């Protein structure tokens, strides 16, 4: 009788372990390779940095257009982060949850400026950041192996191009350096007509 009970317990344990094993296998199948995971974390960090700097600028900017642009950065990049977070959960990737220490330090330095000087410095930084981001997302999208992640980066690339054009237009009005035009995406696999976003 004791042997029968032992066999029954083993069988029950085996049955209970099947769903767990199946779930584990499914989760493993959803993983993306290390390069894509690292790039996903990079984009998430960039979005968080943009949200934090945007909040500071929206509160301090004097020029109405600069203030409006900063608020748009908060709204757009928070949405981008949330969408990326949803994808990351599916892929088993843990994303950062706050801005980087470097970004916090840069924000503190920018806060020392005020009025028109602050507006100018912020817009100059936005032009530089988004010029870099356009190129970064183009490169990441070209190398991404996971199809869903690739589409997300393509959307990010298109949105960042939109942000760059806005930043350049506003920068020119505040006396900030507006930089050149956005890099062409013809050399990569990015579709410039999609829409999502990212930063840094």
Protein Blocks (a to p, Z undefined) as FASTA:
>chain_A
ZZmmmmmmmmmmmmmmmmmmmmmmmmmmmpccfklmmmmmmmmmmmmmmmmmmmmmmmmp
mblklmmmmmmmmmmmmmmmmmmmmmmmmnopacdfbdcfklmmmmmmmmmpgcjllmmm
mmmmmmmmmmmmmmmmmmmmmmpmblklmmmmmmmmmmmmmmmmmmmmmmmmnopaebja
dddfklmmcdfkbccddeZZ
